[in-house]
């Protein structure tokens, strides 16, 4: 594995790398995560932060740390993305 010197979460280095590789701006992306560190990383990269409450942390914790939305079932992820695209 190559060490690229990226800092870990909540620094957005790794997420910014993915955005560059896909030639995508943060405003056109969605980061799905189950920890407050995922949410902070997304926000630090200027990306919509979608929390999932069935992982490590609950809805309240994810929202407290800045999640733009939190879903409780996988089927809800697509609904949030569709709503976001139509805005």
C-alpha positions in Angstrom: 0.0 0.0 0.0 1.3 3.4 -0.9 1.4 6.0 1.9 0.2 9.2 0.3 0.5 11.2 3.5 -3.3 11.7 3.9 -4.5 12.7 7.3 -7.3 10.7 8.8 -10.8 11.7 9.6 -12.1 14.4 10.2 -9.6 15.8 7.7 -11.0 15.7 4.2 -7.8 14.6 2.5 -9.0 11.1 1.4 -12.5 12.3 0.4 -11.0 15.2 -1.6 -8.8 12.6 -3.4 -11.8 10.6 -4.4 -13.6 13.8 -5.6 -10.6 14.7 -7.7 -10.3 11.2 -9.2 -14.0 11.3 -10.2 -13.7 14.9 -11.3 -16.6 15.8 -9.0 -17.1 18.9 -6.9 -18.1 18.6 -3.3 -21.5 20.3 -4.0 -22.3 17.4 -6.4 -21.4 14.6 -4.0 -22.9 12.8 -1.0 -20.9 11.1 1.7 -22.7 8.3 3.6 -21.3 7.6 7.0 -22.2 6.1 10.4 -19.9 8.0 12.7 -19.6 11.6 13.7 -16.1 11.5 12.2 -17.5 10.6 8.8 -19.9 13.5 9.1 -17.2 16.0 10.1 -15.0 14.8 7.2 -17.9 15.3 4.7 -18.6 18.8 6.1 -14.9 19.7 6.0 -14.8 18.7 2.3 -18.0 20.7 1.5 -19.9 17.5 0.8 -23.5 16.7 1.7 -23.3 14.5 4.9 -25.8 11.7 5.0 -25.8 9.8 8.3 -27.0 6.2 8.7 -28.3 5.4 12.2 -27.8 1.6 12.0 -24.0 1.8 12.4 -21.9 3.0 15.3 -23.8 6.2 16.3 -27.4 7.2 16.6 -29.4 9.9 14.8 -29.0 12.5 17.5 -25.2 12.2 17.6 -24.9 12.4 13.8 -27.2 15.4 13.6 -25.4 17.1 16.5 -22.2 16.8 14.5 -23.7 18.4 11.4 -25.3 15.6 9.3 -27.5 17.2 6.6 -29.8 14.2 6.9 -30.0 10.9 8.7 -31.8 7.7 7.5 -32.7 4.6 9.5 -33.0 2.2 6.6 -30.9 1.5 3.5 -33.8 2.1 1.2 -34.0 5.7 2.4 -30.6 6.6 1.0 -31.8 6.7 -2.6 -34.8 8.8 -1.6 -32.5 11.4 0.0 -30.2 11.4 -3.1 -33.1 11.8 -5.4 -34.4 14.8 -3.4 -31.0 16.4 -3.4 -30.6 16.0 -7.1 -34.0 17.6 -7.8 -33.2 20.7 -5.7 
